[in-house]
Amino acid sequence: MSSGPVVESVDLDWLPAAVDVSSATSNAAAAMNLEQMERNALLRALESSRWNVSQAARLLGITRDALRYRIEKHGLSVPE
């Protein structure tokens, strides 16, 4: 997914190009934003793979077990 040895936000089209964490008023606010970003990234990968966990995990560069953990963590489920 990266053009070089370091993955940057431009390599991941679902993340904003720049995130200014220093402007966050607290660690909780920054964590909430990271949680939202993680949830959005999960949803995009799952939707683009039609909820195929193996394909979505490959897109995200994580294991299926890690993806299943995060799906449960965020309370995500296949839309009806």
N, CA, C and O atoms as CSV, one atom per row, in Angstrom:
chain,resi,resn,atom,element,x,y,z
A,1,MET,N,N,0.820,-1.189,0.000
A,1,MET,CA,C,0.000,0.000,0.000
A,1,MET,C,C,0.866,1.255,0.000
A,1,MET,O,O,0.375,2.340,-0.312
A,2,SER,N,N,2.127,1.126,0.340
A,2,SER,CA,C,2.998,2.290,0.420
A,2,SER,C,C,3.955,2.319,-0.752
A,2,SER,O,O,4.353,1.276,-1.269
A,3,SER,N,N,4.321,3.514,-1.166
A,3,SER,CA,C,5.271,3.656,-2.261
A,3,SER,C,C,6.712,3.554,-1.771
A,3,SER,O,O,7.633,3.501,-2.585
A,4,GLY,N,N,6.920,3.526,-0.479
A,4,GLY,CA,C,8.262,3.448,0.092
A,4,GLY,C,C,8.263,2.624,1.355
A,4,GLY,O,O,7.275,1.950,1.646
A,5,PRO,N,N,9.345,2.656,2.118
A,5,PRO,CA,C,9.437,1.847,3.325
A,5,PRO,C,C,8.594,2.368,4.487
A,5,PRO,O,O,8.389,1.652,5.467
A,6,VAL,N,N,8.108,3.593,4.391
A,6,VAL,CA,C,7.297,4.184,5.455
A,6,VAL,C,C,5.894,4.453,4.917
A,6,VAL,O,O,5.738,5.064,3.861
A,7,VAL,N,N,4.880,3.998,5.640
A,7,VAL,CA,C,3.492,4.245,5.252
A,7,VAL,C,C,3.099,5.609,5.776
A,7,VAL,O,O,3.215,5.876,6.972
A,8,GLU,N,N,2.634,6.474,4.890
A,8,GLU,CA,C,2.192,7.805,5.271
A,8,GLU,C,C,0.707,7.935,5.003
A,8,GLU,O,O,0.123,7.098,4.314
A,9,SER,N,N,0.087,8.981,5.545
A,9,SER,CA,C,-1.356,9.144,5.402
A,9,SER,C,C,-1.791,9.243,3.945
A,9,SER,O,O,-2.910,8.849,3.619
A,10,VAL,N,N,-0.945,9.754,3.064
A,10,VAL,CA,C,-1.315,9.845,1.653
A,10,VAL,C,C,-1.383,8.464,1.009
A,10,VAL,O,O,-2.033,8.296,-0.023
A,11,ASP,N,N,-0.714,7.466,1.611
A,11,ASP,CA,C,-0.774,6.102,1.099
A,11,ASP,C,C,-2.103,5.436,1.443
A,11,ASP,O,O,-2.477,4.438,0.827
A,12,LEU,N,N,-2.801,5.975,2.409
A,12,LEU,CA,C,-4.080,5.430,2.859
A,12,LEU,C,C,-5.170,6.436,2.528
A,12,LEU,O,O,-5.353,7.419,3.245
A,13,ASP,N,N,-5.895,6.189,1.441
A,13,ASP,CA,C,-6.837,7.201,0.965
A,13,ASP,C,C,-7.994,7.451,1.913
A,13,ASP,O,O,-8.711,8.433,1.724
A,14,TRP,N,N,-8.218,6.622,2.921
A,14,TRP,CA,C,-9.336,6.864,3.827
A,14,TRP,C,C,-8.960,7.676,5.053
A,14,TRP,O,O,-9.825,7.998,5.867
A,15,LEU,N,N,-7.668,8.018,5.203
A,15,LEU,CA,C,-7.257,8.852,6.320
A,15,LEU,C,C,-7.007,10.278,5.850
A,15,LEU,O,O,-6.575,10.477,4.715
A,16,PRO,N,N,-7.263,11.270,6.686
A,16,PRO,CA,C,-6.962,12.650,6.285
A,16,PRO,C,C,-5.464,12.835,6.088
A,16,PRO,O,O,-4.663,12.166,6.741
A,17,ALA,N,N,-5.081,13.743,5.189
A,17,ALA,CA,C,-3.672,13.957,4.871
A,17,ALA,C,C,-2.896,14.468,6.065
A,17,ALA,O,O,-1.720,14.138,6.218
A,18,ALA,N,N,-3.517,15.256,6.910
A,18,ALA,CA,C,-2.816,15.786,8.082
A,18,ALA,C,C,-3.771,15.848,9.257
A,18,ALA,O,O,-4.914,16.285,9.121
A,19,VAL,N,N,-3.302,15.415,10.394
A,19,VAL,CA,C,-4.097,15.472,11.611
A,19,VAL,C,C,-3.283,16.219,12.646
A,19,VAL,O,O,-2.170,15.810,12.978
A,20,ASP,N,N,-3.830,17.316,13.162
A,20,ASP,CA,C,-3.126,18.123,14.147
A,20,ASP,C,C,-3.562,17.706,15.535
A,20,ASP,O,O,-4.529,18.244,16.074
A,21,VAL,N,N,-2.844,16.737,16.124
A,21,VAL,CA,C,-3.186,16.235,17.443
A,21,VAL,C,C,-2.855,17.260,18.514
A,21,VAL,O,O,-3.460,17.243,19.586
A,22,SER,N,N,-1.913,18.149,18.251
A,22,SER,CA,C,-1.525,19.136,19.255
A,22,SER,C,C,-2.655,20.090,19.591
A,22,SER,O,O,-2.651,20.689,20.666
A,23,SER,N,N,-3.623,20.245,18.698
A,23,SER,CA,C,-4.735,21.145,18.971
A,23,SER,C,C,-5.811,20.496,19.826
A,23,SER,O,O,-6.754,21.171,20.239
A,24,ALA,N,N,-5.693,19.204,20.099
A,24,ALA,CA,C,-6.682,18.521,20.930
A,24,ALA,C,C,-6.593,19.055,22.350
A,24,ALA,O,O,-5.503,19.304,22.864
A,25,THR,N,N,-7.748,19.229,22.976
A,25,THR,CA,C,-7.761,19.803,24.320
A,25,THR,C,C,-7.351,18.808,25.386
A,25,THR,O,O,-6.943,19.203,26.478
A,26,SER,N,N,-7.453,17.510,25.082
A,26,SER,CA,C,-7.045,16.503,26.060
A,26,SER,C,C,-6.716,15.206,25.344
A,26,SER,O,O,-7.021,15.040,24.163
A,27,ASN,N,N,-6.093,14.293,26.068
A,27,ASN,CA,C,-5.802,12.979,25.499
A,27,ASN,C,C,-7.089,12.235,25.172
A,27,ASN,O,O,-7.134,11.474,24.205
A,28,ALA,N,N,-8.128,12.444,25.961
A,28,ALA,CA,C,-9.404,11.781,25.706
A,28,ALA,C,C,-9.986,12.230,24.380
A,28,ALA,O,O,-10.513,11.413,23.624
A,29,ALA,N,N,-9.896,13.522,24.088
A,29,ALA,CA,C,-10.406,14.037,22.812
A,29,ALA,C,C,-9.603,13.465,21.655
A,29,ALA,O,O,-10.175,13.099,20.628
A,30,ALA,N,N,-8.291,13.381,21.805
A,30,ALA,CA,C,-7.448,12.816,20.752
A,30,ALA,C,C,-7.760,11.340,20.563
A,30,ALA,O,O,-7.828,10.861,19.431
A,31,ALA,N,N,-7.950,10.616,21.656
A,31,ALA,CA,C,-8.270,9.197,21.574
A,31,ALA,C,C,-9.608,8.987,20.894
A,31,ALA,O,O,-9.765,8.062,20.097
A,32,MET,N,N,-10.578,9.845,21.204
A,32,MET,CA,C,-11.880,9.712,20.565
A,32,MET,C,C,-11.742,9.911,19.058
A,32,MET,O,O,-12.372,9.189,18.284
A,33,ASN,N,N,-10.939,10.863,18.633
A,33,ASN,CA,C,-10.740,11.083,17.216
A,33,ASN,C,C,-10.054,9.886,16.577
A,33,ASN,O,O,-10.408,9.496,15.464
A,34,LEU,N,N,-9.081,9.297,17.260
A,34,LEU,CA,C,-8.411,8.105,16.745
A,34,LEU,C,C,-9.378,6.940,16.657
A,34,LEU,O,O,-9.337,6.166,15.701
A,35,GLU,N,N,-10.248,6.812,17.650
A,35,GLU,CA,C,-11.261,5.758,17.624
A,35,GLU,C,C,-12.185,5.925,16.420
A,35,GLU,O,O,-12.514,4.953,15.740
A,36,GLN,N,N,-12.596,7.155,16.167
A,36,GLN,CA,C,-13.467,7.421,15.020
A,36,GLN,C,C,-12.745,7.125,13.712
A,36,GLN,O,O,-13.331,6.564,12.786
A,37,MET,N,N,-11.473,7.502,13.639
A,37,MET,CA,C,-10.695,7.235,12.428
A,37,MET,C,C,-10.532,5.734,12.213
A,37,MET,O,O,-10.647,5.254,11.086
A,38,GLU,N,N,-10.267,4.992,13.285
A,38,GLU,CA,C,-10.130,3.541,13.170
A,38,GLU,C,C,-11.446,2.926,12.699
A,38,GLU,O,O,-11.460,2.072,11.814
A,39,ARG,N,N,-12.543,3.365,13.294
A,39,ARG,CA,C,-13.861,2.834,12.920
A,39,ARG,C,C,-14.163,3.110,11.451
A,39,ARG,O,O,-14.651,2.232,10.739
A,40,ASN,N,N,-13.873,4.328,10.997
A,40,ASN,CA,C,-14.105,4.681,9.595
A,40,ASN,C,C,-13.250,3.841,8.659
A,40,ASN,O,O,-13.727,3.391,7.617
A,41,ALA,N,N,-11.982,3.626,9.025
A,41,ALA,CA,C,-11.088,2.812,8.201
A,41,ALA,C,C,-11.599,1.374,8.129
A,41,ALA,O,O,-11.571,0.754,7.065
A,42,LEU,N,N,-12.060,0.851,9.247
A,42,LEU,CA,C,-12.612,-0.500,9.265
A,42,LEU,C,C,-13.834,-0.602,8.364
A,42,LEU,O,O,-13.949,-1.530,7.563
A,43,LEU,N,N,-14.744,0.352,8.498
A,43,LEU,CA,C,-15.964,0.327,7.687
A,43,LEU,C,C,-15.658,0.410,6.198
A,43,LEU,O,O,-16.256,-0.316,5.404
A,44,ARG,N,N,-14.747,1.275,5.814
A,44,ARG,CA,C,-14.404,1.398,4.393
A,44,ARG,C,C,-13.816,0.107,3.849
A,44,ARG,O,O,-14.182,-0.330,2.758
A,45,ALA,N,N,-12.911,-0.504,4.596
A,45,ALA,CA,C,-12.297,-1.752,4.147
A,45,ALA,C,C,-13.345,-2.862,4.076
A,45,ALA,O,O,-13.361,-3.642,3.124
A,46,LEU,N,N,-14.212,-2.934,5.073
A,46,LEU,CA,C,-15.250,-3.965,5.083
A,46,LEU,C,C,-16.258,-3.756,3.961
A,46,LEU,O,O,-16.676,-4.719,3.318
A,47,GLU,N,N,-16.648,-2.522,3.722
A,47,GLU,CA,C,-17.607,-2.246,2.654
A,47,GLU,C,C,-16.994,-2.517,1.279
A,47,GLU,O,O,-17.661,-3.056,0.396
A,48,SER,N,N,-15.725,-2.143,1.098
A,48,SER,CA,C,-15.098,-2.356,-0.211
A,48,SER,C,C,-14.859,-3.836,-0.483
A,48,SER,O,O,-14.737,-4.238,-1.640
A,49,SER,N,N,-14.791,-4.653,0.572
A,49,SER,CA,C,-14.608,-6.093,0.388
A,49,SER,C,C,-15.919,-6.863,0.549
A,49,SER,O,O,-15.931,-8.092,0.608
A,50,ARG,N,N,-17.016,-6.115,0.617
A,50,ARG,CA,C,-18.346,-6.709,0.834
A,50,ARG,C,C,-18.371,-7.572,2.086
A,50,ARG,O,O,-18.956,-8.655,2.106
A,51,TRP,N,N,-17.725,-7.071,3.123
A,51,TRP,CA,C,-17.655,-7.694,4.445
A,51,TRP,C,C,-16.929,-9.033,4.425
A,51,TRP,O,O,-17.179,-9.882,5.281
A,52,ASN,N,N,-16.037,-9.232,3.464
A,52,ASN,CA,C,-15.164,-10.401,3.470
A,52,ASN,C,C,-14.005,-10.073,4.402
A,52,ASN,O,O,-13.157,-9.241,4.078
A,53,VAL,N,N,-13.970,-10.728,5.560
A,53,VAL,CA,C,-13.009,-10.392,6.606
A,53,VAL,C,C,-11.572,-10.607,6.137
A,53,VAL,O,O,-10.694,-9.802,6.447
A,54,SER,N,N,-11.326,-11.676,5.398
A,54,SER,CA,C,-9.967,-11.948,4.908
A,54,SER,C,C,-9.486,-10.842,3.979
A,54,SER,O,O,-8.359,-10.366,4.110
A,55,GLN,N,N,-10.333,-10.434,3.044
A,55,GLN,CA,C,-9.958,-9.368,2.102
A,55,GLN,C,C,-9.794,-8.032,2.817
A,55,GLN,O,O,-8.849,-7.293,2.540
A,56,ALA,N,N,-10.697,-7.718,3.726
A,56,ALA,CA,C,-10.620,-6.452,4.466
A,56,ALA,C,C,-9.352,-6.403,5.310
A,56,ALA,O,O,-8.690,-5.367,5.374
A,57,ALA,N,N,-9.010,-7.510,5.954
A,57,ALA,CA,C,-7.792,-7.562,6.763
A,57,ALA,C,C,-6.567,-7.351,5.883
A,57,ALA,O,O,-5.630,-6.655,6.277
A,58,ARG,N,N,-6.568,-7.944,4.704
A,58,ARG,CA,C,-5.462,-7.765,3.764
A,58,ARG,C,C,-5.344,-6.298,3.349
A,58,ARG,O,O,-4.239,-5.761,3.273
A,59,LEU,N,N,-6.474,-5.653,3.082
A,59,LEU,CA,C,-6.468,-4.236,2.716
A,59,LEU,C,C,-5.880,-3.371,3.823
A,59,LEU,O,O,-5.158,-2.410,3.557
A,60,LEU,N,N,-6.194,-3.721,5.062
A,60,LEU,CA,C,-5.741,-2.943,6.206
A,60,LEU,C,C,-4.341,-3.331,6.675
A,60,LEU,O,O,-3.720,-2.614,7.460
A,61,GLY,N,N,-3.851,-4.465,6.190
A,61,GLY,CA,C,-2.524,-4.914,6.592
A,61,GLY,C,C,-2.488,-5.485,7.996
A,61,GLY,O,O,-1.477,-5.382,8.690
A,62,ILE,N,N,-3.605,-6.094,8.418
A,62,ILE,CA,C,-3.680,-6.708,9.739
A,62,ILE,C,C,-4.181,-8.138,9.581
A,62,ILE,O,O,-4.631,-8.531,8.505
A,63,THR,N,N,-4.101,-8.913,10.661
A,63,THR,CA,C,-4.582,-10.293,10.610
A,63,THR,C,C,-6.105,-10.326,10.719
A,63,THR,O,O,-6.737,-9.362,11.151
A,64,ARG,N,N,-6.678,-11.467,10.314
A,64,ARG,CA,C,-8.136,-11.623,10.442
A,64,ARG,C,C,-8.554,-11.543,11.905
A,64,ARG,O,O,-9.583,-10.951,12.232
A,65,ASP,N,N,-7.755,-12.140,12.783
A,65,ASP,CA,C,-8.089,-12.090,14.215
A,65,ASP,C,C,-8.095,-10.655,14.724
A,65,ASP,O,O,-8.980,-10.270,15.489
A,66,ALA,N,N,-7.109,-9.862,14.304
A,66,ALA,CA,C,-7.063,-8.456,14.726
A,66,ALA,C,C,-8.284,-7.707,14.199
A,66,ALA,O,O,-8.862,-6.881,14.906
A,67,LEU,N,N,-8.671,-7.991,12.970
A,67,LEU,CA,C,-9.848,-7.328,12.393
A,67,LEU,C,C,-11.110,-7.748,13.132
A,67,LEU,O,O,-11.955,-6.909,13.442
A,68,ARG,N,N,-11.244,-9.039,13.416
A,68,ARG,CA,C,-12.432,-9.493,14.155
A,68,ARG,C,C,-12.502,-8.847,15.534
A,68,ARG,O,O,-13.582,-8.475,15.993
A,69,TYR,N,N,-11.357,-8.712,16.192
A,69,TYR,CA,C,-11.324,-8.039,17.495
A,69,TYR,C,C,-11.815,-6.603,17.361
A,69,TYR,O,O,-12.618,-6.141,18.172
A,70,ARG,N,N,-11.337,-5.901,16.345
A,70,ARG,CA,C,-11.722,-4.495,16.157
A,70,ARG,C,C,-13.180,-4.352,15.742
A,70,ARG,O,O,-13.840,-3.386,16.126
A,71,ILE,N,N,-13.689,-5.300,14.966
A,71,ILE,CA,C,-15.113,-5.283,14.602
A,71,ILE,C,C,-15.956,-5.382,15.869
A,71,ILE,O,O,-16.924,-4.641,16.042
A,72,GLU,N,N,-15.579,-6.307,16.755
A,72,GLU,CA,C,-16.311,-6.463,18.008
A,72,GLU,C,C,-16.139,-5.236,18.901
A,72,GLU,O,O,-17.096,-4.770,19.520
A,73,LYS,N,N,-14.910,-4.718,18.962
A,73,LYS,CA,C,-14.608,-3.538,19.787
A,73,LYS,C,C,-15.487,-2.353,19.404
A,73,LYS,O,O,-15.957,-1.623,20.276
A,74,HIS,N,N,-15.712,-2.157,18.105
A,74,HIS,CA,C,-16.505,-1.033,17.624
A,74,HIS,C,C,-17.982,-1.365,17.451
A,74,HIS,O,O,-18.769,-0.505,17.055
A,75,GLY,N,N,-18.363,-2.608,17.746
A,75,GLY,CA,C,-19.763,-2.997,17.647
A,75,GLY,C,C,-20.289,-2.965,16.227
A,75,GLY,O,O,-21.452,-2.629,16.001
A,76,LEU,N,N,-19.434,-3.315,15.258
A,76,LEU,CA,C,-19.840,-3.290,13.856
A,76,LEU,C,C,-20.517,-4.601,13.491
A,76,LEU,O,O,-20.195,-5.654,14.040
A,77,SER,N,N,-21.454,-4.527,12.563
A,77,SER,CA,C,-22.110,-5.741,12.069
A,77,SER,C,C,-22.494,-5.536,10.612
A,77,SER,O,O,-22.630,-4.410,10.134
A,78,VAL,N,N,-22.665,-6.652,9.925
A,78,VAL,CA,C,-23.015,-6.623,8.516
A,78,VAL,C,C,-24.374,-5.941,8.365
A,78,VAL,O,O,-25.337,-6.325,9.029
A,79,PRO,N,N,-24.457,-4.918,7.484
A,79,PRO,CA,C,-25.763,-4.256,7.293
A,79,PRO,C,C,-26.766,-5.206,6.650
A,79,PRO,O,O,-26.410,-6.058,5.837
A,80,GLU,N,N,-27.990,-5.042,7.022
A,80,GLU,CA,C,-29.052,-5.938,6.500
A,80,GLU,C,C,-29.553,-5.505,5.164
A,80,GLU,O,O,-30.438,-6.148,4.599
